[in-house]
Amino acid sequence: MKYPLLTVLALLACLTACGGTPAENPDNTAADTSETLIYASGDYTRINPAMDEHGEINLLLFNGLTAHDGENRIVPALAKSWTFDAGSCTYTFQLEEGVTWHDGEPFTADDVKFTIEVIMAPENSSENAPNYEDVREITVPNPYTVSFRLAAPNAAFLDYMSIPVLPKHLLEGENMQESAFFRAPIGTGPYRLTRWDEAQAITLEKNPDYFKGEPKIDTVVFKIVTDDNARALQMRAGELDLALLTPRDAESFVETDGYTVHRMTTSDYRGILFNFRSDYWTANRDIIPAICYSLDRQAILDTVVLGHGITAYSPLQRNVYNDETVEHYDYNPEKARQLLEAAGCTLGENGYYERGGAEIGFVLSVGAGDQVRLDMAQAAAQQLCAVGIHCSVEVPAQVDWTGQMAYLIGWGSPFDADDHTYKVFGTGKGANYSAYSNAEVDRYLLEARQTDDPARRAAAYAGFQQALAADPAFAFLCYIDADYVAKSTLRGISADTVMGHHGVGIFWNICDWTIE
């Protein structure tokens, strides 16, 4: 029997408001002692970890061969151990035995081989494909052993084996972009999907057979709340147990009884991505440094996110391989004007620079539903206009990576430095949405990937950052902290863990969470 969603959510909210404590039971019948966590989530059109990134829900439904602990170190998951043969450049993983998919079928090494092969297949257009481009052969000598022979060393390979493994028996022969599986996914994870009410909620029930131990919270509801203001209102009304709020909204809960504010460090940065497919940047790429000098990052950080973060100049600032000596492009409007004029630009009567009869300026696109990005974009546009670069902001219904001029981008990974550099800035790679290409950047990124010697990696990543600063792909703005607000009855959140893009990663230890 199906019940209206509002009725279901009302019941769930009641349970969580009571911290999972059973209601009075005058009839002395068995009381419902189940616990439910309601989390404010963005919307999902599909759950497809092989093709997409950043799905917070992935950690609850799936496992990789490896995982990350609270300090973002590699730990075993579906693989209980592994070895590396340097001579043949081969990783061999010994898998956990007795693990089952949510439908009861056994997990085997064939599932691992299948998952990596579909990610690597060019026809599937996975943005994760660059992570595995070194793989030359995958062998399965028995159901619980899988080996990967690489063409060259990849220092981040164990990190990349944290990618969720998918069930071959349900996806073989399916379209990996359009299969109905991704609306009703089956994993090996601590929770299994039991209901999906489109644009309203995704309900997960704990997996009692989870190979790492049964979770303590029975039900997790990913309630779809895409509007930042609505999240704050629902949190205050007691309709949510956990939500990632804007810094301004999170501040209002700091002194509120019954709530805990977790201000968490992230590797999550924002910047202006320039679309190098555009003829405009073919003609005006040389003015991008002037754009960078025109931005008062500290003012944007302070006014938009209340100083919850740091100003940005590199994609690796929260990584051990950051190079602090790289050009920061600190706010210098006079230098920006000097660079524009040295490039042959002249200030027009309307206050904007011109070159060759054309005005210097561009449209900055922002994805719908993200108030923080919109506020950042509008602040940046005002600063650019003040210098004489005519920047306007638009919020298109859909992101047009090919046609737009620029985009308020977000990226960042707390893991190996290869992650979100190689595939974001490397020529032709799967997440290089700017179509950026720089031979020096490519060379340094490859050098860094192919050695595990810390000194050599540091030198390579320093070269990468210097080359990127000399020929910017982005105008970096700031790193923003993740402000999670939770009911005080929710225990177990690892507040010191560095989060990733969109604040993803908070659920890494969900099995240990409790509601008191």
FILUM-162136 format. One line per 8 residues: their letters; for each residue y, z, x of C-alpha. Coordinates in nm, 3 decimals. Each point is the difference from the previous one (the first is absolute). Example, Ala and Ser with C-alpha at 12.3 -4.5 7.8 and 13.67 -1.06 7.14 Angstrom:
<recs>
AS) -0.450/0.780/1.230 ~ 0.344/-0.066/0.137
</recs>
This chain:
<recs>
MKYPLLTV) 0.000/0.000/0.000 ~ 0.347/-0.090/0.134 ~ 0.296/0.232/-0.040 ~ 0.368/-0.102/0.020 ~ 0.133/0.033/0.355 ~ 0.285/0.232/-0.099 ~ -0.251/0.241/-0.147 ~ -0.208/-0.010/0.318
LALLACLT) 0.303/0.059/0.221 ~ 0.121/0.283/-0.220 ~ -0.336/0.170/0.039 ~ 0.002/-0.057/0.375 ~ 0.354/0.135/0.032 ~ -0.102/0.308/-0.192 ~ -0.289/0.062/0.235 ~ 0.211/-0.038/0.314
ACGGTPAE) 0.285/0.207/-0.142 ~ -0.252/0.281/-0.024 ~ -0.121/-0.065/0.355 ~ -0.344/-0.093/-0.133 ~ -0.047/0.340/-0.166 ~ -0.211/-0.023/-0.317 ~ 0.173/0.064/-0.330 ~ -0.095/0.294/-0.222
NPDNTAAD) -0.332/-0.066/-0.166 ~ -0.032/0.207/-0.319 ~ -0.329/-0.163/-0.093 ~ -0.160/0.107/0.331 ~ -0.116/-0.357/0.057 ~ -0.017/-0.148/0.350 ~ 0.357/-0.034/0.125 ~ 0.129/-0.308/0.187
TSETLIYA) 0.083/0.119/0.352 ~ 0.063/-0.344/0.144 ~ 0.312/-0.057/0.209 ~ 0.225/-0.304/-0.018 ~ 0.267/-0.117/0.240 ~ 0.266/-0.237/-0.135 ~ 0.173/-0.203/0.272 ~ 0.304/-0.224/-0.052
SGDYTRIN) -0.108/-0.340/0.127 ~ 0.147/-0.343/0.038 ~ -0.163/-0.272/-0.206 ~ -0.308/-0.194/0.106 ~ -0.091/-0.353/-0.103 ~ -0.324/0.031/0.197 ~ -0.172/0.232/0.246 ~ -0.105/-0.229/0.283
PAMDEHGE) 0.006/0.174/0.339 ~ -0.151/-0.298/0.181 ~ 0.295/-0.225/-0.083 ~ 0.284/0.252/-0.049 ~ 0.146/0.301/0.176 ~ 0.157/0.329/-0.100 ~ -0.200/0.081/-0.313 ~ 0.016/0.382/-0.012
INLLLFNG) -0.293/-0.007/-0.240 ~ -0.228/-0.160/0.262 ~ -0.066/0.330/0.177 ~ -0.149/0.145/-0.318 ~ -0.226/-0.292/-0.092 ~ -0.122/-0.136/0.334 ~ -0.102/0.086/0.354 ~ 0.022/-0.185/0.327
LTAHDGEN) -0.235/0.032/0.294 ~ 0.267/0.221/0.156 ~ 0.281/0.212/-0.145 ~ 0.307/0.189/0.116 ~ 0.032/0.378/0.005 ~ 0.313/0.207/-0.055 ~ 0.131/-0.090/0.346 ~ -0.075/-0.370/-0.058
RIVPALAK) -0.286/-0.001/0.249 ~ -0.311/-0.209/-0.055 ~ -0.296/0.190/-0.149 ~ -0.338/-0.111/-0.141 ~ -0.031/-0.107/-0.362 ~ -0.273/-0.242/-0.113 ~ -0.087/-0.034/0.368 ~ -0.134/0.325/0.142
SWTFDAGS) 0.028/-0.123/0.360 ~ 0.078/-0.306/0.211 ~ -0.024/-0.140/0.351 ~ 0.190/-0.264/0.194 ~ -0.155/-0.232/0.257 ~ 0.282/-0.121/0.222 ~ -0.209/-0.275/0.159 ~ -0.057/-0.184/-0.327
CTYTFQLE) 0.307/0.145/-0.174 ~ -0.220/0.125/-0.282 ~ 0.043/0.295/-0.236 ~ -0.319/0.131/-0.161 ~ 0.021/0.238/-0.295 ~ -0.275/0.227/-0.129 ~ 0.050/0.050/-0.373 ~ -0.052/0.295/-0.229
EGVTWHDG) -0.327/-0.028/-0.192 ~ -0.044/0.079/-0.367 ~ 0.355/-0.098/-0.101 ~ 0.022/-0.170/-0.339 ~ 0.261/-0.207/-0.177 ~ 0.145/0.138/-0.321 ~ -0.250/-0.213/-0.193 ~ -0.291/0.164/0.181
EPFTADDV) -0.089/-0.291/0.230 ~ -0.055/0.086/0.370 ~ 0.272/-0.063/0.258 ~ -0.126/-0.194/0.304 ~ 0.123/-0.182/0.308 ~ -0.005/-0.327/-0.197 ~ 0.295/0.132/-0.201 ~ 0.197/0.056/0.321
KFTIEVIM) -0.076/-0.348/0.132 ~ 0.093/-0.154/-0.335 ~ 0.333/0.186/-0.020 ~ 0.125/-0.102/0.345 ~ -0.114/-0.359/-0.047 ~ 0.192/-0.042/-0.326 ~ 0.311/0.148/0.161 ~ -0.032/-0.241/0.292
APENSSEN) -0.063/-0.308/-0.218 ~ 0.317/-0.217/0.009 ~ -0.043/-0.109/-0.362 ~ 0.045/0.359/-0.116 ~ 0.348/0.035/0.157 ~ -0.036/0.369/0.075 ~ 0.303/0.162/0.162 ~ -0.252/0.218/0.185
APNYEDVR) -0.169/-0.296/0.172 ~ 0.192/0.032/0.331 ~ -0.162/0.340/0.055 ~ -0.339/-0.167/0.040 ~ 0.085/-0.336/0.156 ~ -0.180/0.102/0.323 ~ -0.335/0.041/-0.178 ~ -0.242/-0.273/0.109
EITVPNPY) -0.332/0.127/-0.132 ~ -0.120/0.267/-0.244 ~ -0.366/0.096/0.017 ~ -0.209/0.230/-0.220 ~ -0.320/0.098/0.184 ~ -0.096/0.244/-0.276 ~ 0.153/0.139/-0.323 ~ 0.181/0.280/0.181
TVSFRLAA) 0.127/-0.175/0.315 ~ 0.274/-0.259/0.032 ~ 0.145/-0.154/0.318 ~ 0.324/-0.188/0.062 ~ 0.031/-0.222/0.305 ~ 0.363/-0.071/0.084 ~ 0.145/-0.291/0.196 ~ 0.238/0.238/0.177
PNAAFLDY) 0.069/0.373/-0.002 ~ 0.196/0.138/-0.294 ~ 0.127/0.354/0.060 ~ 0.061/0.050/-0.372 ~ -0.344/-0.113/-0.119 ~ -0.125/0.347/-0.095 ~ 0.320/0.054/-0.199 ~ -0.057/-0.324/-0.183
MSIPVLPK) -0.354/0.099/-0.092 ~ 0.154/0.250/-0.240 ~ 0.043/-0.296/-0.238 ~ -0.181/0.075/-0.329 ~ -0.349/-0.149/-0.017 ~ -0.078/-0.203/-0.314 ~ -0.336/-0.048/-0.179 ~ -0.166/-0.329/0.087
HLLEGENM) -0.229/0.015/-0.303 ~ 0.299/-0.011/-0.236 ~ 0.233/-0.235/0.187 ~ -0.216/-0.260/0.173 ~ 0.107/-0.341/-0.128 ~ 0.306/0.141/-0.178 ~ 0.359/-0.118/0.047 ~ 0.143/0.267/0.229
QESAFFRA) 0.349/-0.041/-0.142 ~ -0.084/-0.023/-0.370 ~ -0.332/0.175/-0.064 ~ -0.012/0.235/-0.301 ~ -0.157/0.253/0.239 ~ 0.346/0.094/0.123 ~ 0.090/0.126/-0.348 ~ -0.315/0.215/-0.015
PIGTGPYR) -0.081/0.073/0.364 ~ -0.317/0.172/0.120 ~ 0.015/0.192/0.327 ~ -0.175/0.276/0.193 ~ 0.299/0.236/-0.008 ~ 0.050/0.352/-0.134 ~ 0.125/-0.128/-0.337 ~ -0.109/-0.280/-0.232
LTRWDEAQ) 0.216/-0.195/-0.240 ~ -0.084/0.072/-0.363 ~ 0.294/-0.145/-0.192 ~ 0.293/-0.233/0.060 ~ 0.272/-0.016/-0.265 ~ 0.224/-0.283/0.114 ~ 0.349/0.109/0.113 ~ -0.075/0.355/-0.122
AITLEKNP) -0.272/0.181/0.195 ~ -0.307/-0.035/0.221 ~ -0.249/0.283/-0.046 ~ -0.241/0.108/0.274 ~ -0.288/0.248/-0.032 ~ -0.151/0.178/0.297 ~ -0.316/-0.144/0.155 ~ -0.258/0.283/-0.008
DYFKGEPK) -0.218/-0.193/0.245 ~ 0.272/-0.052/0.260 ~ -0.167/0.001/0.340 ~ 0.265/0.222/0.158 ~ -0.008/0.260/-0.276 ~ 0.109/0.020/-0.361 ~ 0.380/0.018/-0.053 ~ 0.138/0.321/-0.147
IDTVVFKI) 0.235/-0.166/-0.254 ~ -0.190/-0.168/-0.283 ~ 0.243/-0.267/-0.117 ~ 0.292/-0.182/0.159 ~ 0.230/-0.204/-0.221 ~ 0.224/-0.258/0.167 ~ 0.269/-0.004/-0.266 ~ 0.210/-0.313/0.032
VTDDNARA) 0.365/0.103/0.036 ~ 0.191/-0.273/0.178 ~ 0.353/0.127/-0.064 ~ 0.129/0.260/0.247 ~ 0.209/0.183/-0.260 ~ -0.292/0.017/-0.243 ~ -0.218/0.158/0.268 ~ 0.247/0.279/0.055
LQMRAGEL) 0.040/0.061/-0.373 ~ -0.375/0.007/-0.059 ~ -0.050/0.231/0.296 ~ 0.255/0.243/-0.139 ~ -0.156/-0.021/-0.346 ~ -0.337/0.106/0.142 ~ -0.165/-0.335/-0.074 ~ -0.088/-0.062/0.365
DLALLTPR) -0.169/0.207/0.269 ~ 0.104/-0.210/0.299 ~ 0.260/-0.269/0.059 ~ 0.180/-0.175/0.284 ~ 0.366/0.036/-0.095 ~ 0.324/-0.127/0.144 ~ 0.163/0.248/0.241 ~ 0.276/0.069/-0.251
DAESFVET) -0.247/0.078/-0.280 ~ -0.225/0.203/0.231 ~ 0.294/0.219/0.105 ~ 0.042/0.115/-0.360 ~ -0.346/0.161/0.012 ~ 0.048/0.196/0.324 ~ 0.107/0.324/-0.172 ~ -0.199/-0.055/-0.321
DGYTVHRM) -0.276/0.247/-0.079 ~ -0.342/-0.154/-0.044 ~ 0.056/-0.295/0.234 ~ -0.054/-0.067/0.369 ~ 0.193/-0.270/0.186 ~ -0.188/-0.158/0.290 ~ 0.244/-0.190/0.222 ~ -0.238/-0.203/0.213
TTSDYRGI) 0.071/-0.202/0.313 ~ -0.090/-0.369/-0.024 ~ -0.020/-0.309/0.215 ~ 0.154/-0.184/-0.297 ~ 0.310/-0.201/0.091 ~ 0.239/-0.224/-0.191 ~ 0.180/-0.306/0.129 ~ 0.146/-0.336/-0.091
LFNFRSDY) -0.260/-0.273/0.044 ~ 0.142/-0.344/0.075 ~ -0.194/-0.294/-0.143 ~ -0.027/-0.244/0.289 ~ -0.137/-0.271/-0.229 ~ 0.355/-0.026/-0.133 ~ 0.222/-0.272/0.143 ~ 0.279/0.256/0.003
WTANRDII) -0.165/0.208/0.272 ~ -0.097/-0.310/0.195 ~ 0.372/-0.068/0.028 ~ 0.117/0.362/0.025 ~ -0.273/0.195/0.179 ~ 0.246/0.076/0.280 ~ 0.216/0.216/-0.228 ~ -0.280/0.247/-0.084
PAICYSLD) 0.103/0.238/0.284 ~ 0.348/0.008/-0.156 ~ -0.160/0.097/-0.330 ~ -0.187/0.281/0.175 ~ 0.319/0.139/0.156 ~ 0.175/-0.009/-0.339 ~ -0.234/0.259/-0.156 ~ 0.090/0.369/-0.005
RQAILDTV) -0.356/0.130/-0.018 ~ 0.096/0.366/0.011 ~ 0.226/-0.043/-0.302 ~ -0.280/-0.175/-0.189 ~ -0.247/0.273/0.097 ~ 0.238/0.277/-0.102 ~ 0.123/-0.144/-0.327 ~ -0.316/-0.163/-0.135
VLGHGITA) -0.276/0.238/0.113 ~ 0.208/0.309/0.080 ~ -0.093/-0.013/0.367 ~ -0.373/0.024/-0.075 ~ -0.113/-0.215/0.291 ~ 0.141/-0.160/0.315 ~ 0.200/-0.313/0.077 ~ -0.218/-0.293/0.105
YSPLQRNV) 0.010/-0.245/0.288 ~ -0.370/-0.081/0.054 ~ -0.329/-0.022/-0.192 ~ -0.159/0.252/0.240 ~ 0.238/0.295/-0.004 ~ -0.262/0.233/-0.141 ~ -0.268/-0.123/0.237 ~ -0.094/0.117/0.349
YNDETVEH) 0.092/-0.345/0.134 ~ 0.361/0.002/-0.115 ~ 0.253/-0.119/0.258 ~ 0.319/0.201/-0.044 ~ 0.188/-0.222/0.247 ~ -0.007/-0.301/-0.230 ~ 0.330/-0.122/-0.148 ~ 0.070/0.222/-0.302
YDYNPEKA) 0.275/-0.219/-0.150 ~ 0.209/0.309/-0.067 ~ 0.281/-0.055/-0.249 ~ 0.273/-0.201/0.171 ~ 0.197/-0.221/-0.240 ~ 0.239/-0.112/0.272 ~ -0.289/-0.128/0.213 ~ -0.142/-0.174/-0.308
RQLLEAAG) 0.329/-0.188/-0.046 ~ 0.008/-0.090/0.370 ~ -0.350/-0.147/-0.020 ~ 0.090/-0.198/-0.312 ~ 0.309/-0.143/0.163 ~ -0.187/-0.076/0.324 ~ -0.246/-0.199/-0.215 ~ 0.284/-0.216/-0.131
CTLGENGY) 0.068/0.183/-0.326 ~ 0.356/0.035/-0.129 ~ 0.128/0.241/-0.262 ~ 0.093/-0.178/-0.321 ~ 0.280/0.081/-0.242 ~ -0.244/0.180/-0.231 ~ -0.096/0.248/0.272 ~ -0.339/-0.155/0.086
YERGGAEI) -0.094/-0.186/0.316 ~ -0.069/-0.372/-0.006 ~ -0.168/-0.241/0.237 ~ -0.001/-0.376/-0.029 ~ 0.167/0.026/-0.338 ~ -0.272/0.227/-0.144 ~ 0.042/0.365/-0.084 ~ -0.203/0.255/0.196
GFVLSVGA) -0.201/0.202/-0.248 ~ -0.332/0.038/-0.175 ~ -0.172/0.140/-0.307 ~ -0.208/0.315/0.054 ~ -0.291/0.031/-0.243 ~ -0.147/0.333/-0.109 ~ -0.327/0.061/-0.182 ~ 0.036/0.128/-0.354
GDQVRLDM) -0.055/0.369/-0.075 ~ 0.093/0.154/0.336 ~ 0.334/0.176/-0.040 ~ 0.011/0.118/0.361 ~ -0.038/-0.353/0.136 ~ 0.259/-0.130/-0.243 ~ 0.248/0.269/0.105 ~ -0.067/-0.080/0.367
AQAAAQQL) 0.050/-0.370/-0.060 ~ 0.328/0.052/-0.184 ~ 0.131/0.233/0.273 ~ -0.098/-0.249/0.270 ~ 0.162/-0.286/-0.193 ~ 0.328/0.193/-0.024 ~ -0.003/0.067/0.373 ~ -0.069/-0.365/0.081
CAVGIHCS) 0.276/-0.119/-0.230 ~ 0.242/0.241/0.168 ~ -0.070/-0.172/0.333 ~ 0.040/-0.349/-0.149 ~ -0.362/-0.097/-0.078 ~ -0.028/-0.081/-0.369 ~ -0.316/0.178/-0.117 ~ -0.100/0.034/-0.365
VEVPAQVD) -0.302/0.176/-0.152 ~ -0.244/-0.129/-0.260 ~ -0.307/0.149/-0.169 ~ -0.227/-0.293/-0.089 ~ -0.282/0.037/-0.251 ~ -0.246/-0.101/0.272 ~ 0.021/-0.004/0.378 ~ 0.028/-0.353/0.137
WTGQMAYL) -0.104/0.026/0.364 ~ 0.054/-0.372/0.054 ~ 0.328/-0.057/-0.182 ~ 0.205/0.317/0.044 ~ 0.254/0.036/0.281 ~ -0.065/0.365/0.086 ~ -0.188/0.299/-0.138 ~ 0.030/0.379/0.024
IGWGSPFD) -0.340/0.049/0.163 ~ -0.207/0.310/0.061 ~ -0.281/0.038/0.253 ~ -0.152/0.258/0.228 ~ -0.329/0.152/0.109 ~ -0.079/0.344/0.145 ~ -0.311/-0.136/0.172 ~ -0.053/-0.223/0.305
ADDHTYKV) 0.311/-0.186/0.116 ~ -0.175/-0.332/-0.064 ~ 0.006/0.075/-0.371 ~ 0.306/-0.151/-0.170 ~ 0.122/-0.166/0.318 ~ -0.257/-0.265/0.090 ~ -0.038/-0.132/-0.354 ~ 0.365/0.054/-0.101
FGTGKGAN) 0.179/-0.158/0.298 ~ -0.270/-0.225/0.146 ~ 0.044/-0.373/-0.059 ~ -0.188/-0.113/-0.311 ~ -0.168/0.336/-0.063 ~ -0.097/0.123/-0.345 ~ 0.286/0.245/-0.060 ~ 0.274/-0.197/0.178
YSAYSNAE) 0.197/-0.065/-0.319 ~ 0.314/-0.097/0.192 ~ -0.172/-0.293/0.180 ~ 0.137/0.151/0.319 ~ -0.120/-0.156/0.325 ~ 0.074/0.102/0.356 ~ -0.233/-0.089/0.288 ~ 0.090/0.310/0.202
VDRYLLEA) -0.068/0.227/-0.296 ~ -0.337/-0.169/-0.052 ~ -0.093/0.039/0.367 ~ 0.087/0.369/0.020 ~ -0.177/0.084/-0.326 ~ -0.316/-0.172/0.120 ~ 0.015/0.180/0.336 ~ 0.036/0.335/-0.175
RQTDDPAR) -0.290/-0.072/-0.234 ~ -0.238/-0.101/0.277 ~ 0.020/0.312/0.216 ~ -0.077/0.364/-0.065 ~ 0.177/0.112/0.319 ~ 0.296/0.213/-0.120 ~ 0.229/-0.106/0.286 ~ -0.064/-0.371/-0.055
RAAAYAGF) 0.042/0.038/-0.375 ~ 0.327/0.186/0.050 ~ 0.132/-0.279/0.222 ~ -0.108/-0.268/-0.247 ~ 0.152/0.176/-0.300 ~ 0.322/0.059/0.193 ~ 0.013/-0.375/0.068 ~ -0.068/-0.072/-0.368
QQALAADP) 0.282/0.227/-0.115 ~ 0.246/-0.143/0.252 ~ -0.085/-0.357/-0.103 ~ 0.027/0.088/-0.369 ~ 0.338/0.165/0.051 ~ 0.131/-0.304/0.187 ~ -0.110/-0.228/-0.284 ~ -0.011/0.221/-0.313
AFAFLCYI) -0.239/-0.077/-0.283 ~ 0.149/0.285/-0.205 ~ 0.321/0.198/-0.004 ~ -0.158/0.346/0.003 ~ 0.162/0.268/-0.217 ~ -0.186/0.331/-0.011 ~ -0.328/0.185/-0.023 ~ -0.024/0.200/-0.321
DADYVAKS) -0.193/0.321/-0.055 ~ -0.241/0.029/-0.292 ~ 0.116/0.264/-0.247 ~ -0.302/0.105/-0.204 ~ 0.053/0.253/-0.277 ~ -0.305/0.189/-0.129 ~ -0.066/0.277/-0.243 ~ -0.050/0.318/0.199
TLRGISAD) -0.348/0.035/-0.147 ~ -0.111/-0.307/0.196 ~ -0.138/0.111/0.336 ~ -0.140/-0.182/0.303 ~ 0.267/-0.261/0.079 ~ 0.026/-0.051/0.376 ~ 0.378/0.009/0.031 ~ 0.008/-0.066/0.377
TVMGHHGV) -0.189/-0.331/-0.013 ~ 0.220/-0.299/0.085 ~ 0.000/-0.238/-0.296 ~ -0.004/-0.379/0.006 ~ 0.186/-0.272/-0.187 ~ 0.102/0.111/-0.353 ~ -0.100/0.351/0.102 ~ -0.366/-0.101/-0.024
GIFWNICD) -0.259/0.238/0.143 ~ 0.051/0.323/-0.189 ~ -0.347/-0.022/-0.159 ~ -0.189/-0.006/0.332 ~ -0.152/0.346/-0.076 ~ -0.007/-0.018/-0.381 ~ -0.351/0.150/-0.009 ~ 0.141/0.332/0.122
WTIE) 0.285/0.021/-0.251 ~ -0.012/0.261/-0.274 ~ 0.199/0.093/-0.309 ~ 0.047/0.374/-0.039
</recs>
